[in-house]
Amino acid sequence: MENGKLNYPLRSLYFYLTEGCNLKCRHCWIAPKYLAPGKVAQGLDVKLFQSIINQAKLLGLGSVKFTGGEPLMHPAIFELLEVVCNEELDLNVETNGILCTSELAEALKGASKNTFVSVSLDGADADTHEWVRGVTGSFEAALDGIRNLVHAGLKPQVIMTIMQRNKNQMEAMVRLAEQIGAGSVKFNLVQPTERGVAMHEAMETLPIEELVELGNWVEHTLSASTNIRLVYSHPLAFRPLGKMFGDKGDGWGLCGILGILGVLADGSYAWCGIGESVPELVFGHAAIKRLEKVWLETNVLENLREGFATKLEGVCAECLLKGICLGTCVAQNYYRSKSLWSANWYCEGARKAGLFPETRLKPKVVKEKNL
């Protein structure tokens, strides 16, 4: 806590609450094991959760994210929500919605003055969604979950991951979100990580040219057709200035890597969920190692804090927004390259295709390109 180290307060903890999931999503970047109906998920111990929260508040904690696996499968989810409420934390939940009963929706609403819930829908119809998610009946169950959240007074976000199979349903998804009372729609990209690698290799994802074109369409055309907020999760350099800052800026999609830490279902501290598949990004177990020591003395975290200004590579090194974007998702970049500083795959691909916005590059780079 001395020598200015808390220039980097621990603002948020990402809890990967369960080791399993009740869906078999073909694009998942963590790839948890599938748990059929009736199977009980192994999850983070409630007492350990409370201990972690207590330690984190001394380091600046203001919010927690519940994700997974499927976080609502945690056998003590109501107890965890009660801790969040008692500690007066902001709450962000990422779920597939299937287990979101009316009772649980009310508990999510009551757990925090600032509860934000995202529910995954990967198609505007059951056939498409369930092709992605791998379980029959998951489409209607997710819709029921969203309706329960809306009835509880929340405005959930719908997340749709874009791929060849569903790209033509993006506008239909916006109309469905309007109809069921969602507050926003976020269009995610399939990351080349874990199960997403196979999708990229099978060309079930979209080429960079089409991804950039779709991003422009969402930002400028589709957004103008609706009153709900739309977010396309391409890197910051591809967004209009009005979508970055100000009251109408979305601000979403920024990792915030310098102020977050992950906690895996077994109680291990990790960079984030990437620790499930990259062992060197696991930093010790919460029952053994004090959080303060992890946050202030882990070499990887210290290197990150010192290196973003000078060590980013490729197009990220020359991007005018690197101080805000920080490589978009360092975990994804590291998974592919084993380097903390490698450029983001999307930005590199766009640059090779001549599609990286020149207005977001340092003038010297633009001048050299035009010579």
C-alpha positions in Angstrom: 0.0 0.0 0.0 3.0 2.3 0.0 5.2 3.9 -2.7 2.0 4.8 -4.7 1.1 1.3 -5.5 -2.6 2.1 -4.9 -2.5 4.3 -7.9 -4.1 1.1 -9.2 -7.0 0.3 -6.8 -8.8 -3.0 -7.1 -12.0 -1.7 -8.5 -13.8 -4.9 -9.4 -13.6 -8.7 -8.8 -14.7 -11.1 -11.5 -16.1 -14.2 -9.9 -16.2 -17.3 -12.1 -18.6 -18.9 -9.7 -19.0 -22.4 -11.1 -16.8 -24.9 -12.9 -19.6 -26.1 -15.1 -22.4 -24.9 -17.3 -25.8 -26.1 -18.4 -25.1 -25.3 -22.0 -22.6 -26.5 -24.6 -21.8 -23.3 -26.5 -19.7 -23.9 -29.5 -17.9 -20.5 -29.2 -17.1 -20.3 -25.5 -13.8 -18.7 -24.7 -13.5 -20.6 -21.3 -15.0 -24.0 -22.2 -16.4 -25.2 -18.9 -17.6 -28.8 -18.6 -21.3 -29.5 -19.5 -23.6 -30.3 -16.6 -26.9 -32.0 -17.5 -30.1 -31.1 -15.7 -30.0 -32.4 -12.2 -26.3 -32.2 -11.9 -25.0 -29.9 -9.1 -22.3 -27.4 -10.0 -19.2 -27.1 -7.9 -18.8 -23.5 -6.9 -16.9 -21.0 -4.8 -17.3 -21.4 -1.0 -19.5 -18.7 0.5 -17.3 -18.1 3.5 -14.3 -17.8 1.2 -16.3 -15.4 -1.0 -17.0 -13.2 2.1 -13.3 -13.3 3.1 -12.2 -12.2 -0.4 -14.7 -9.3 -0.4 -13.5 -8.2 3.0 -9.9 -8.0 1.9 -10.8 -6.4 -1.5 -12.7 -3.6 0.1 -9.5 -2.4 1.7 -8.0 -2.2 -1.7 -10.8 -0.1 -3.2 -13.4 -2.7 -4.3 -16.7 -1.2 -5.5 -18.2 -3.8 -7.7 -18.3 -7.5 -8.5 -19.1 -9.5 -11.6 -20.8 -12.9 -11.4 -20.0 -15.1 -14.5 -19.0 -18.7 -15.1 -19.5 -21.3 -16.2 -23.1 -20.4 -15.5 -23.2 -18.3 -12.3 -26.9 -19.0 -11.5 -26.1 -22.7 -11.1 -24.1 -21.9 -7.9 -25.9 -23.9 -5.2 -25.7 -20.9 -2.8 -26.4 -18.1 -5.3 -29.0 -16.5 -2.9 -26.4 -16.4 -0.1 -23.8 -14.8 -2.4 -26.3 -12.1 -3.5 -27.0 -11.4 0.2 -23.3 -10.8 0.8 -23.3 -8.4 -2.2 -26.3 -6.6 -0.7 -24.8 -6.3 2.8 -21.5 -5.0 1.4 -23.3 -2.4 -0.7 -21.4 -3.4 -3.9 -22.4 -2.8 -7.5 -23.3 -6.1 -9.3 -22.8 -7.2 -12.9 -24.1 -10.7 -13.9 -23.5 -12.5 -17.1 -25.9 -15.5 -17.5 -27.6 -17.6 -20.2 -30.8 -16.8 -18.4 -32.1 -20.4 -18.2 -32.3 -20.5 -14.4 -33.5 -17.0 -13.9 -36.8 -17.6 -12.2 -39.0 -14.8 -11.0 -37.6 -15.3 -7.4 -34.0 -15.1 -8.5 -34.7 -12.1 -10.7 -36.1 -10.3 -7.6 -33.0 -11.3 -5.7 -30.7 -10.0 -8.4 -32.6 -6.7 -8.4 -32.5 -6.4 -4.6 -28.8 -7.3 -4.3 -27.5 -3.9 -5.3 -28.6 -0.4 -6.0 -26.7 -0.9 -9.3 -27.5 -4.4 -10.7 -26.7 -5.0 -14.4 -27.6 -8.3 -16.0 -26.6 -9.6 -19.4 -28.4 -12.6 -21.0 -27.0 -14.4 -24.0 -29.2 -14.9 -27.0 -27.4 -16.0 -30.2 -30.4 -16.1 -32.5 -33.8 -14.5 -33.0 -35.3 -18.0 -33.3 -34.9 -21.3 -31.4 -33.2 -23.2 -34.2 -30.3 -20.6 -34.5 -29.9 -20.0 -30.8 -29.8 -23.7 -30.0 -27.4 -24.6 -32.8 -25.0 -22.2 -31.0 -25.8 -23.2 -27.5 -26.2 -26.9 -27.9 -29.2 -27.6 -25.8 -32.8 -27.9 -26.9 -35.3 -25.7 -25.2 -32.7 -23.1 -24.2 -34.1 -20.4 -26.4 -37.5 -20.2 -24.7 -36.0 -20.6 -21.3 -33.7 -17.7 -21.9 -36.6 -15.5 -23.1 -38.5 -16.5 -19.9 -35.5 -15.4 -17.9 -35.3 -12.1 -19.6 -39.0 -11.5 -19.0 -38.6 -12.3 -15.3 -35.8 -9.7 -15.1 -37.9 -7.1 -16.8 -40.8 -7.9 -14.5 -38.5 -7.4 -11.5 -37.6 -3.9 -12.7 -34.3 -4.5 -14.4 -33.5 -3.6 -18.0 -31.2 -6.6 -19.0 -28.8 -6.5 -21.9 -29.0 -9.1 -24.6 -25.7 -10.4 -25.9 -25.5 -11.9 -29.3 -22.2 -13.4 -30.6 -21.9 -12.9 -34.3 -21.0 -15.7 -36.7 -21.9 -17.0 -40.1 -24.9 -18.8 -38.8 -26.7 -15.8 -37.3 -25.2 -12.7 -39.0 -28.5 -12.1 -40.9 -30.5 -12.0 -37.6 -28.9 -9.0 -36.1 -31.7 -6.6 -36.8 -34.3 -9.2 -35.9 -32.5 -9.5 -32.5 -32.8 -5.8 -31.9 -36.6 -6.0 -32.6 -36.9 -9.0 -30.3 -35.0 -7.1 -27.6 -37.4 -4.2 -28.0 -40.4 -6.4 -27.7 -39.3 -8.2 -24.5 -38.2 -5.1 -22.7 -34.4 -5.4 -22.8 -32.4 -2.2 -22.3 -29.6 -2.8 -24.7 -28.1 -5.3 -27.2 -24.4 -6.0 -27.4 -23.0 -7.8 -30.4 -19.9 -9.8 -29.5 -17.3 -11.3 -31.8 -16.1 -14.9 -31.6 -12.7 -14.7 -30.0 -10.0 -17.1 -31.3 -9.7 -18.7 -27.8 -10.6 -22.2 -26.6 -13.8 -23.4 -28.5 -13.7 -20.2 -30.6 -10.4 -21.4 -32.2 -12.2 -24.3 -33.9 -14.9 -22.0 -35.2 -12.3 -19.7 -36.7 -10.5 -22.6 -38.3 -13.8 -24.0 -39.7 -14.6 -20.6 -41.1 -17.8 -20.4 -39.1 -16.8 -16.9 -38.0 -16.7 -13.9 -40.3 -13.7 -12.4 -42.2 -12.3 -9.2 -40.9 -13.7 -7.2 -43.9 -17.2 -8.3 -43.0 -16.7 -7.7 -39.3 -15.6 -4.1 -40.0 -18.5 -3.5 -42.4 -21.0 -4.9 -39.8 -19.5 -2.7 -37.2 -20.0 0.4 -39.3 -23.6 -0.6 -40.0 -24.4 -1.1 -36.4 -22.8 2.1 -35.3 -24.3 4.3 -37.9 -27.5 2.7 -39.3 -28.9 0.0 -37.0 -28.4 2.2 -33.9 -30.4 5.0 -35.6 -33.4 2.7 -36.0 -33.9 2.0 -32.2 -34.2 3.7 -28.9 -32.3 1.0 -27.0 -28.6 1.1 -26.8 -26.5 -1.0 -29.2 -22.9 -2.0 -28.7 -20.7 -3.6 -31.2 -17.7 -5.0 -29.5 -15.0 -4.1 -32.0 -11.9 -2.4 -30.5 -12.1 1.3 -29.5 -10.3 2.6 -32.6 -13.2 1.5 -34.8 -15.9 3.4 -32.8 -17.2 6.9 -33.5 -16.1 9.5 -31.0 -19.7 9.9 -29.8 -19.7 6.2 -28.8 -16.6 6.6 -26.6 -17.2 9.5 -24.4 -20.0 11.7 -22.9 -23.4 10.9 -21.7 -24.3 9.0 -24.8 -21.1 7.1 -25.1 -21.3 3.4 -24.3 -18.0 3.0 -22.6 -18.5 -0.8 -22.8 -16.1 -3.2 -24.2 -13.1 -1.7 -22.3 -11.4 -4.4 -20.3 -10.3 -2.3 -17.3 -7.5 -4.8 -16.8 -5.5 -2.5 -14.5 -8.4 -2.4 -11.9 -9.8 -6.0 -12.0 -8.9 -9.4 -10.8 -10.5 -12.8 -11.4 -11.5 -15.4 -8.8 -12.0 -18.9 -10.2 -14.6 -21.4 -8.9 -12.0 -23.3 -6.9 -11.0 -20.2 -5.0 -7.8 -19.4 -7.0 -6.9 -15.8 -8.0 -6.3 -15.4 -11.7 -5.9 -12.6 -14.2 -9.5 -13.4 -15.3 -11.3 -16.4 -16.6 -8.3 -17.1 -19.0 -6.7 -18.6 -15.9 -8.9 -21.7 -16.5 -6.8 -22.6 -19.6 -3.5 -20.7 -19.0 -2.0 -21.9 -15.7 0.7 -19.2 -15.5 -2.0 -16.6 -15.1 -3.2 -18.2 -11.8 -1.7 -16.3 -8.9 -2.5 -18.4 -5.8 -5.4 -19.7 -3.7 -7.5 -17.3 -1.7 -7.5 -19.6 1.3 -3.8 -19.5 1.5 -2.6 -16.2 0.0 -3.7 -12.7 1.1 -5.3 -10.7 -1.6 -3.2 -7.7 -0.8 -0.1 -9.6 -1.5 -1.5 -10.9 -4.8 -2.7 -7.5 -6.0 0.5 -5.6 -5.0 3.3 -8.1 -5.5 2.4 -10.4 -8.5 5.0 -9.9 -11.2 2.5 -10.2 -14.1 0.3 -7.5 -12.6 3.3 -5.2 -11.9 4.5 -5.7 -15.5 1.2 -4.7 -16.9 1.1 -1.5 -14.9 4.5 -0.5 -16.0 4.4 -1.6 -19.7 1.3 -0.3 -21.5 2.8 3.1 -22.3 5.9 1.7 -24.1 5.6 -2.1 -24.7 2.5 -2.7 -26.8 3.4 -4.2 -30.1 2.2 -4.0 -33.7 -0.6 -1.7 -34.6 -1.5 -1.2 -30.9 1.9 0.5 -30.4 1.0 3.1 -33.0 -2.7 3.6 -32.1 -3.6 7.0 -30.6 -6.1 5.2 -28.3 -3.7 2.7 -26.7 -3.7 4.5 -23.4 -7.5 3.9 -23.1 -7.9 0.7 -25.0 -4.9 -1.1 -23.5 -4.9 -3.7 -26.3 -8.7 -4.3 -26.0 -8.3 -7.7 -24.2 -4.9 -8.5 -23.0 -6.0 -12.0 -21.9 -7.1 -12.9 -25.5 -3.9 -11.5 -26.9 -1.8 -13.4 -24.4 -3.6 -16.7 -25.1 -2.6 -16.5 -28.8 0.9 -15.2 -28.4 2.1 -15.8 -24.9 3.1 -12.2 -24.8 1.6 -9.5 -22.6 2.1 -6.9 -25.3 1.0 -8.5 -28.6 -1.5 -6.6 -30.7 -5.1 -7.5 -30.8 -6.1 -10.0 -33.6 -8.9 -7.8 -34.9 -6.8 -4.7 -35.2 -3.9 -6.6 -36.8 -6.3 -8.2 -39.3 -7.9 -4.9 -40.1 -4.5 -3.2 -40.6 -3.4 -6.0 -43.0 -6.6 -5.5 -44.9 -6.1 -1.8 -45.1 -9.2 -1.2 -42.9 -7.6 0.2 -39.7 -8.8 3.9 -39.3 -5.9 6.1 -40.3 -7.3 8.9 -38.0 -6.6 6.7 -35.0 -2.9 6.2 -35.9 0.0 8.4 -35.0 0.6 10.9 -37.8 4.1 9.5 -38.5 2.6 6.0 -39.3 0.0 7.5 -41.6 2.7 9.5 -43.4 5.0 6.5 -43.9 2.0 4.5 -45.1 1.2 7.0 -47.8 4.8 7.4 -49.1 
